[in-house]
Amino acid sequence: MRPADHEAFAELARKVNNWGRWGADDERGTLNLLTPAHTRAAAGLVRDGRQFPLAIPLSEDGPQLGFVAGRTNPTRTMVAVREPLGGEADGVRFNDDAVQMGLQAATHWDALAHVSYGGRMYNGFDDSVVGPSGAAKLGAERIGAVVGRGVLLDVARAAGVDRLDGGTALTGDDLARAEALGQVTVGEGDIVLLRTGQMQLMRGGDKWGYAISTAGPSLQTVEWFHRRGVAAVATDNLSFEVYPCEEGAPALPVHMLHIVEMGLLQGQNFDLEALADDCADDGRYEFLLMATPEPFVGACGAPVAPVAVK
């Protein structure tokens, strides 16, 4: 980076830093803003019980194409087929299967152990807390329950398109336009879902895939999320943030600021298409969102099967 860019990034990091805000030992970050009161209020948003699963299918034809090392699509194997239990010929039999996959391969949350830079992790933990056996701190099991008010910011529709072009760097103005479209205001403790339309590319054709160039949040949105006090943000693309990254910035700078400085929970590969169509039909862009990940101990991310209920 050029010196001026480095200084600007460092200043932004200082502005949004949440270290110590919830105590020196905190490992949940902005999820502390999602209080029981917020969850109770979110339950009141359910009017007719319509449910929208937001996870993409877990299969060998998943979205990973080998560009990210280790993010393997699920490989499922049958380990028991009509296996008898007991000696009776007509007695009970069971079928079991096992799976091997990258925990960030499909729809997932990134644990706060997912990212470090300069030897630093969220809340001042040294990056040595993550080793070959996993994360001793900030792992996926620390995330806990994620249930609260979900807010869809359909930045693609707000821009008048079905899908934003790859490489589109979202700004605070883009987020504000999406708020205006949904007649909703993002506030403290909210779980924000950002629709760019990228999922249309990912699930196009007979196999899953993705574009190398993606639309997503940029450095220009980091303070916006910090000011609003959001608990978590998820996108419908693979990289979460805009890629290629902004000129002069380090690699994946939004990851660095969200996860390391803010302790903000990030989600990727959320399928928001059906939900977005329904929100456009009834004009309701807020809903109860249940998105608790699998609590893999010591993991740096975990799959999730989110469900929005309206």
Secondary structure, 3 states (H helix, E strand, C coil): CCHHHHHHHHHHHHHHCCCCCCCCCCCCHHHHHCCHHHHHHHHCCCCCCCEEECCCCCCCCCCCCCCCCCCCCCEEEEEEEEEECCCCCCCCEEEEEEEECCCCCCCEEECHHHCCECCECHHHCEHHHEECCEECCCCHHHCCCCEEEEEEEEHHHHCCCCCCCCCCEECHHHHHHHHHHHCCCCCCCCEEEEECCCHHHHCCCCCCCCCCCECEECHHHHHHHHHHCCCEEEECCCCCCCECCCCCCCCCHHHHHHHHHHCCEEEECCCCHHHHHHHHHHCCCEEEEECCCCCCCCCCEEECCCEEEC
